[in-house]
Amino acid sequence: SSRWQAGISEAEIVYECEVEFPYTRYLAIFLTKEPEQVGGVRSARPYYIYYALEYDPIYVHCGGSPESFAKIEDLMVADIDGLYSGAFWRYYETGKEAPNNLYTSLKKIRDAANYKGYRKLGNFEGYKFNDNNIYLSELDENTELANYINIKYNKENTTEYIYDKEKEVYIRKKDGELHIDENNNEQIIAKNILIIEVKREVLDNEGRLYLSTIGKGKGYYITNGEIIKVNWEKAGVKDRTIFYNEEGTELKLNPGQTWIQIISNTSEITIEEE
């Protein structure tokens, strides 16, 4: 009932994480582009805050779990909350109902951030990117083919990526449907797909989750129809998650939109060569 979301195709990096069963939500990182509509804006969860803090961000949300409010205060997060800010509006033309129809824009967020006296420049270490498009098989003998990826979060929630060999990007699908951007009806694509395996626990009767964002673990890096196994490490709440190949060298990503899929031991992942 919240689909399709607006503005995601213009984000540099997008995370997908589980929330209460059977849903997942997106954390979109914007730096250079300013879509006129971004939404629907939903409530905060602690693990989204931990990933967002890697970018020294203005964290934008509407409400949140009690633990999220506590983390925002304890960690002094520069946030803009749709419960209290005039930078948001209800957009009814899509036919969506509250709470799925709350939108904002990057201009309004930046204006609200200026009003609140937040710093204009972030202080963070970004991911490392190649100057040109590189095939993993040129660098790593353990590379395998990955032209189709299916991530089954649960019986009602799947994410798929299908490799377009001509354009050298992955076409994204959600629950069997092509994933499009509500703003422009453009197909959402991914150049880089990072998969992070984390521990998961259900915390309460509402189904709120704990995801182990901090620590070490395993995962995958997928680009250009190829895949390698990786290890990840996030030392602290504000530290960037660093990805290493199996030889211990930090990854460099290819230029293009990056999707980071957070999965757990309850997720099922299928990777096919063709």
C-alpha positions as CSV (number, residue, x, y, z in Angstrom):
1,S,0.0,0.0,0.0
2,S,3.0,2.3,0.1
3,R,4.3,1.5,-3.4
4,W,5.7,2.8,-5.4
5,Q,8.1,5.1,-3.5
6,A,9.4,8.4,-4.9
7,G,13.0,9.6,-5.4
8,I,14.8,6.3,-4.8
9,S,16.3,6.2,-8.3
10,E,18.2,9.4,-7.6
11,A,19.8,8.2,-4.4
12,E,23.5,7.4,-4.4
13,I,23.1,4.4,-2.0
14,V,20.0,2.6,-0.8
15,Y,19.7,0.1,2.0
16,E,16.9,-2.4,2.3
17,C,16.2,-3.9,5.8
18,E,13.5,-5.8,7.5
19,V,11.1,-4.2,9.9
20,E,8.0,-5.7,11.4
21,F,6.8,-8.8,9.5
22,P,6.4,-9.0,6.6
23,Y,7.8,-5.7,5.5
24,T,11.1,-4.2,4.5
25,R,11.9,-0.5,4.3
26,Y,14.5,1.6,2.5
27,L,17.1,4.0,3.8
28,A,18.1,6.3,0.8
29,I,21.3,8.3,0.9
30,F,21.2,11.6,-1.1
31,L,24.2,13.8,-1.7
32,T,24.3,15.4,-5.1
33,K,20.8,15.1,-6.5
34,E,17.7,16.8,-5.2
35,P,14.5,15.0,-6.3
36,E,11.4,17.2,-5.9
37,Q,9.5,14.5,-4.1
38,V,10.9,11.8,-1.7
39,G,8.5,9.5,0.0
40,G,6.7,8.0,1.6
41,V,8.6,8.9,4.7
42,R,8.2,6.4,7.5
43,S,9.4,5.9,11.1
44,A,12.9,5.4,12.5
45,R,14.5,2.2,13.7
46,P,17.8,2.0,15.6
47,Y,19.6,0.0,12.9
48,Y,18.7,2.5,10.2
49,I,20.2,5.2,12.4
50,Y,23.4,3.2,12.8
51,Y,23.7,2.9,9.0
52,A,22.8,6.5,8.4
53,L,25.4,7.8,10.9
54,E,28.1,6.4,8.6
55,Y,27.5,9.4,6.4
56,D,27.4,12.2,9.1
57,P,23.8,12.9,7.9
58,I,20.7,14.8,8.4
59,Y,18.5,11.9,9.3
60,V,15.0,12.3,8.0
61,H,12.0,10.3,9.3
62,C,8.5,10.6,10.7
63,G,8.2,9.3,14.3
64,G,9.9,6.0,15.3
65,S,10.1,3.3,17.9
66,P,10.8,4.3,21.5
67,E,14.3,3.0,21.2
68,S,14.9,5.0,18.1
69,F,14.0,8.3,19.9
70,A,16.3,7.3,22.7
71,K,19.2,6.7,20.2
72,I,18.5,10.0,18.4
73,E,18.9,11.8,21.7
74,D,21.8,9.8,23.1
75,L,23.8,10.0,19.9
76,M,22.9,13.6,19.2
77,V,21.7,12.8,15.7
78,A,20.9,15.8,13.5
79,D,17.4,14.7,12.6
80,I,14.3,16.2,11.0
81,D,11.1,14.5,12.1
82,G,7.9,14.7,10.1
83,L,5.9,14.8,13.3
84,Y,7.2,18.2,14.1
85,S,8.6,19.8,10.9
86,G,6.8,21.8,8.2
87,A,9.1,20.3,5.5
88,F,6.6,17.5,4.8
89,W,3.2,17.2,3.2
90,R,0.5,14.6,2.6
91,Y,0.3,13.7,-1.1
92,Y,-3.1,12.3,-1.9
93,E,-2.9,12.2,-5.8
94,T,-1.3,8.7,-5.6
95,G,-4.3,7.2,-3.9
96,K,-2.2,6.3,-0.9
97,E,-3.5,6.7,2.6
98,A,-1.7,7.8,5.8
99,P,0.9,6.9,6.9
100,N,2.1,5.9,3.5
101,N,1.6,9.3,1.8
102,L,4.0,11.6,3.7
103,Y,6.5,13.3,1.3
104,T,9.3,15.8,1.4
105,S,11.9,17.2,-1.0
106,L,15.6,17.6,-0.7
107,K,15.2,21.4,-0.9
108,K,12.8,21.5,2.0
109,I,15.0,19.3,4.0
110,R,18.0,21.4,3.4
111,D,16.0,24.5,4.3
112,A,14.8,22.9,7.5
113,A,18.4,21.8,8.3
114,N,19.6,25.4,7.9
115,Y,16.7,26.6,10.1
116,K,17.8,24.2,12.8
117,G,21.4,25.3,12.5
118,Y,22.8,22.0,11.3
119,R,26.2,21.9,9.6
120,K,26.0,22.1,5.8
121,L,29.0,19.9,5.2
122,G,29.2,16.3,6.3
123,N,32.4,14.8,7.7
124,F,32.6,11.2,6.7
125,E,34.7,8.7,4.7
126,G,32.8,7.5,1.7
127,Y,33.2,4.2,-0.1
128,K,36.0,3.7,-2.5
129,F,35.1,3.7,-6.2
130,N,37.0,2.6,-9.3
131,D,37.7,5.3,-11.9
132,N,36.2,3.0,-14.6
133,N,34.0,0.0,-14.8
134,I,35.9,-3.1,-13.6
135,Y,35.0,-6.8,-13.8
136,L,35.6,-8.7,-10.6
137,S,37.1,-11.6,-12.6
138,E,39.9,-9.3,-13.7
139,L,40.9,-9.0,-10.0
140,D,39.7,-12.1,-8.2
141,E,40.1,-15.7,-9.3
142,N,37.3,-16.8,-7.0
143,T,34.7,-14.8,-9.0
144,E,31.5,-16.6,-10.1
145,L,28.7,-15.6,-12.4
146,A,25.6,-14.0,-11.0
147,N,23.0,-13.0,-13.5
148,Y,20.0,-13.5,-11.3
149,I,19.7,-12.9,-7.6
150,N,16.6,-13.6,-5.4
151,I,16.5,-12.6,-1.8
152,K,13.5,-14.0,0.1
153,Y,13.1,-12.1,3.3
154,N,10.0,-14.2,4.2
155,K,7.1,-15.9,2.4
156,E,5.5,-12.6,1.5
157,N,8.6,-10.5,0.7
158,T,11.2,-11.0,-2.1
159,T,13.7,-8.8,-3.9
160,E,15.1,-9.8,-7.2
161,Y,17.9,-8.5,-9.5
162,I,18.2,-9.5,-13.1
163,Y,21.4,-8.6,-15.0
164,D,21.1,-6.6,-18.2
165,K,24.2,-7.6,-20.1
166,E,23.9,-4.8,-22.7
167,K,23.6,-2.0,-20.1
168,E,25.8,-3.8,-17.5
169,V,23.3,-3.1,-14.7
170,Y,20.8,-5.1,-12.6
171,I,17.1,-4.5,-13.1
172,R,15.4,-4.5,-9.7
173,K,12.1,-6.3,-8.9
174,K,10.0,-6.3,-5.8
175,D,7.6,-9.2,-5.1
176,G,7.7,-10.2,-8.7
177,E,7.0,-6.6,-10.1
178,L,9.4,-4.3,-11.8
179,H,10.5,-1.7,-9.2
180,I,9.9,1.8,-10.5
181,D,10.3,5.3,-9.2
182,E,7.0,7.0,-8.6
183,N,8.4,10.4,-9.6
184,N,9.4,9.5,-13.2
185,N,8.2,5.9,-13.7
186,E,11.9,5.0,-14.4
187,Q,13.0,1.4,-13.7
188,I,15.2,1.2,-10.7
189,I,18.6,-0.3,-11.4
190,A,21.7,-1.2,-9.5
191,K,25.3,-1.2,-10.5
192,N,26.6,-2.6,-7.2
193,I,24.8,-5.0,-4.9
194,L,26.2,-5.6,-1.5
195,I,24.6,-8.2,0.7
196,I,25.3,-8.1,4.5
197,E,24.4,-11.1,6.6
198,V,23.5,-10.1,10.2
199,K,22.0,-11.6,13.3
200,R,18.3,-10.9,13.9
201,E,16.0,-11.1,16.9
202,V,12.4,-10.2,17.5
203,L,12.3,-7.8,20.4
204,D,8.6,-7.4,21.4
205,N,5.0,-8.2,20.7
206,E,4.9,-5.5,18.0
207,G,7.5,-7.5,16.0
208,R,10.2,-4.9,16.3
209,L,13.6,-6.3,15.4
210,Y,17.2,-6.2,16.6
211,L,19.7,-6.4,13.7
212,S,23.4,-6.7,14.6
213,T,24.7,-3.9,12.5
214,I,27.9,-3.5,14.5
215,G,30.6,-6.2,14.5
216,K,31.8,-8.5,11.8
217,G,30.2,-10.9,9.3
218,K,30.0,-12.3,5.8
219,G,28.3,-11.3,2.7
220,Y,28.6,-10.9,-1.1
221,Y,29.5,-8.2,-3.6
222,I,27.8,-8.4,-7.0
223,T,28.4,-6.3,-10.1
224,N,28.6,-6.8,-13.9
225,G,27.0,-10.2,-13.7
226,E,29.7,-11.5,-11.3
227,I,29.8,-12.2,-7.5
228,I,32.5,-12.7,-4.9
229,K,32.2,-13.6,-1.2
230,V,33.2,-10.7,1.2
231,N,33.7,-10.0,4.8
232,W,32.3,-6.9,6.5
233,E,33.2,-5.0,9.6
234,K,31.6,-2.1,11.4
235,A,33.6,-1.1,14.5
236,G,31.1,1.3,16.1
237,V,27.9,3.2,15.7
238,K,29.3,5.9,13.5
239,D,32.0,3.9,11.8
240,R,31.6,3.0,8.1
241,T,30.9,-0.6,7.3
242,I,34.0,-1.8,5.5
243,F,33.9,-4.6,3.0
244,Y,36.9,-6.8,2.3
245,N,37.5,-9.6,-0.2
246,E,38.6,-13.0,1.0
247,E,42.3,-11.9,0.8
248,G,41.6,-9.0,3.2
249,T,41.7,-6.2,0.6
250,E,39.1,-3.4,0.9
251,L,36.6,-3.4,-1.9
252,K,36.4,-0.7,-4.5
253,L,33.0,-0.4,-6.1
254,N,32.1,0.4,-9.6
255,P,30.6,3.8,-10.4
256,G,26.8,3.8,-10.2
257,Q,23.9,3.3,-7.8
258,T,24.7,0.9,-5.0
259,W,22.1,-1.2,-3.2
260,I,22.9,-2.7,0.2
261,Q,20.7,-5.6,1.2
262,I,20.6,-6.5,4.9
263,I,19.7,-10.2,5.3
264,S,19.6,-12.6,8.3
265,N,19.6,-16.3,9.0
266,T,15.8,-16.2,8.3
267,S,16.4,-15.0,4.8
268,E,16.9,-17.2,1.8
269,I,19.1,-16.2,-1.1
270,T,19.3,-17.8,-4.6
271,I,22.0,-16.9,-7.0
272,E,22.0,-18.2,-10.6
273,E,24.6,-18.1,-13.3
274,E,22.1,-17.5,-16.1
